Amino acid sequence: MNDVIPGCNRRVSMMTLTLLLVIVGSGVMPSMSLAGSFHFVIHDVDGGAAAWFPREVVIHKRTDLDGGLIFMLENPTPRTHVFEAPGLFEQVVIAEGSEASTVKPLRVYVAPGETIRVEVSTDRLTVEPEPDASGAQTCPFFCPLHGPEEALRSTIRVVP
């Protein structure tokens, strides 16, 4: 810091800067909430089937849902796949430029080489699927086009 604030010496300026960094880093100042974002990638597996990875995702309601919930769906394979998650719902804007939206069951087609950003409804997440005794909700996700077997299903756990 070569600039000197009029009426302050360099030591006071450095102390002020340090204090500001501590305050910002401690969360005392209000911060903008960012949506929780989760990245999924489809992989071809033996027998012409496919599976989404990671195989299990844990979403914390208290922290990850602040500001929304975004799924990034990536398909590096040479064929189209579907990301389906019964019990979860996609937030869809009704008309471009409008703030009005609706929800639909989460079933998204992802073309070869494509990465799609999906906004997941957090309002519906508080209702469905039914939570277990611990308050956690479990949703399977899978590609119904390339392998309906239970072994190819992955899991999203939403915990309190």
C-alpha positions as CSV (number, residue, x, y, z in Angstrom):
1,M,0.0,0.0,0.0
2,N,1.8,3.1,-1.2
3,D,-1.1,5.4,-0.9
4,V,-1.6,7.1,2.4
5,I,-5.0,8.1,3.5
6,P,-5.1,11.7,4.6
7,G,-5.1,11.9,8.5
8,C,-4.1,8.2,8.8
9,N,-0.8,6.6,9.0
10,R,0.1,3.4,7.1
11,R,-0.2,1.3,10.3
12,V,-3.8,2.4,10.9
13,S,-4.7,1.7,7.2
14,M,-3.3,-1.8,7.3
15,M,-5.2,-2.5,10.6
16,T,-8.4,-1.3,8.9
17,L,-7.8,-3.5,5.9
18,T,-7.1,-6.5,8.1
19,L,-10.3,-5.8,10.2
20,L,-12.4,-5.6,7.0
21,L,-11.0,-8.9,5.7
22,V,-11.8,-10.6,9.0
23,I,-15.3,-9.2,9.1
24,V,-16.0,-10.3,5.5
25,G,-14.5,-13.7,6.0
26,S,-16.4,-14.3,9.2
27,G,-19.8,-13.8,7.6
28,V,-20.7,-10.8,9.8
29,M,-21.5,-8.8,6.7
30,P,-24.5,-9.9,4.7
31,S,-23.7,-12.1,1.7
32,M,-25.5,-13.0,-1.5
33,S,-26.7,-16.6,-1.5
34,L,-25.5,-18.7,-4.3
35,A,-27.5,-21.7,-5.5
36,G,-26.3,-25.1,-4.5
37,S,-24.9,-26.6,-7.7
38,F,-24.3,-30.3,-8.4
39,H,-22.5,-31.8,-11.4
40,F,-23.6,-35.1,-12.9
41,V,-21.8,-37.0,-15.8
42,I,-23.2,-39.9,-17.7
43,H,-20.9,-42.9,-18.4
44,D,-21.4,-45.9,-20.7
45,V,-21.0,-49.1,-18.8
46,D,-20.9,-52.8,-19.8
47,G,-23.7,-54.3,-21.9
48,G,-24.7,-51.1,-23.6
49,A,-26.1,-49.6,-20.4
50,A,-25.3,-46.2,-18.9
51,A,-25.1,-44.7,-15.4
52,W,-25.0,-41.2,-14.0
53,F,-22.1,-40.3,-11.7
54,P,-21.6,-39.6,-8.8
55,R,-23.5,-42.6,-7.6
56,E,-24.7,-40.8,-4.5
57,V,-25.2,-37.1,-3.8
58,V,-26.1,-35.6,-0.4
59,I,-27.9,-32.2,-0.4
60,H,-28.1,-30.4,2.9
61,K,-31.4,-28.3,3.2
62,R,-29.8,-25.8,5.6
63,T,-26.9,-24.9,3.3
64,D,-27.3,-26.2,-0.2
65,L,-30.8,-24.9,-0.9
66,D,-30.0,-21.3,0.0
67,G,-30.4,-19.4,-3.2
68,G,-31.8,-22.3,-5.2
69,L,-30.7,-25.7,-6.5
70,I,-28.9,-26.2,-9.8
71,F,-28.0,-29.5,-11.5
72,M,-25.4,-29.5,-14.3
73,L,-25.9,-32.5,-16.5
74,E,-23.0,-33.5,-18.8
75,N,-23.0,-36.1,-21.6
76,P,-19.5,-36.8,-23.0
77,T,-20.8,-39.9,-24.7
78,P,-21.7,-40.4,-28.4
79,R,-25.4,-41.0,-27.7
80,T,-28.4,-39.2,-26.1
81,H,-29.2,-39.9,-22.5
82,V,-31.9,-38.9,-20.0
83,F,-31.5,-37.7,-16.5
84,E,-34.6,-38.8,-14.6
85,A,-35.2,-38.3,-10.9
86,P,-38.7,-39.4,-9.8
87,G,-39.8,-37.2,-6.8
88,L,-37.8,-34.1,-8.0
89,F,-39.2,-31.4,-10.2
90,E,-37.6,-29.0,-12.7
91,Q,-38.4,-25.3,-12.3
92,V,-39.4,-24.1,-15.8
93,V,-39.9,-20.5,-17.0
94,I,-43.3,-20.2,-18.8
95,A,-42.3,-17.5,-21.2
96,E,-38.9,-16.0,-22.0
97,G,-38.4,-12.7,-20.3
98,S,-41.1,-13.5,-17.8
99,E,-40.7,-14.3,-14.1
100,A,-43.7,-16.7,-14.2
101,S,-42.7,-20.3,-13.9
102,T,-44.1,-23.8,-13.4
103,V,-42.7,-27.2,-12.4
104,K,-42.6,-30.5,-14.2
105,P,-41.2,-33.9,-13.2
106,L,-37.4,-33.9,-13.6
107,R,-36.7,-35.8,-16.8
108,V,-34.1,-34.1,-19.1
109,Y,-32.7,-35.3,-22.4
110,V,-29.0,-34.6,-22.8
111,A,-27.6,-34.9,-26.4
112,P,-24.1,-36.1,-27.1
113,G,-21.4,-33.6,-26.0
114,E,-24.0,-31.4,-24.3
115,T,-24.0,-29.9,-20.8
116,I,-27.4,-28.7,-19.6
117,R,-28.2,-26.5,-16.6
118,V,-31.4,-27.5,-14.8
119,E,-33.0,-25.4,-12.0
120,V,-34.6,-27.8,-9.5
121,S,-37.7,-26.7,-7.6
122,T,-36.8,-26.3,-3.9
123,D,-40.5,-25.6,-3.1
124,R,-41.5,-29.1,-4.2
125,L,-38.5,-30.6,-2.4
126,T,-39.9,-29.6,0.9
127,V,-43.0,-31.8,0.1
128,E,-41.8,-34.7,-2.0
129,P,-40.5,-37.3,-1.7
130,E,-41.8,-38.4,1.7
131,P,-39.0,-38.0,4.3
132,D,-38.0,-41.0,6.5
133,A,-37.9,-41.0,10.3
134,S,-34.6,-39.0,10.3
135,G,-36.1,-36.3,8.1
136,A,-34.0,-37.3,5.1
137,Q,-35.5,-37.7,1.6
138,T,-34.2,-40.2,-0.9
139,C,-34.6,-39.9,-4.7
140,P,-33.2,-42.3,-7.3
141,F,-31.8,-40.9,-10.5
142,F,-30.9,-42.8,-13.7
143,C,-31.0,-43.0,-17.5
144,P,-34.2,-44.9,-18.4
145,L,-33.1,-45.2,-22.1
146,H,-30.0,-47.3,-21.4
147,G,-30.5,-49.6,-18.5
148,P,-33.5,-49.7,-16.1
149,E,-31.7,-52.1,-13.8
150,E,-31.7,-51.2,-10.1
151,A,-27.8,-51.6,-10.1
152,L,-27.6,-48.6,-12.5
153,R,-29.6,-46.3,-10.4
154,S,-27.9,-43.6,-8.3
155,T,-29.3,-41.8,-5.3
156,I,-29.8,-38.2,-4.2
157,R,-30.3,-37.9,-0.4
158,V,-31.7,-34.6,0.9
159,V,-30.9,-34.2,4.6
160,P,-32.2,-31.6,7.1
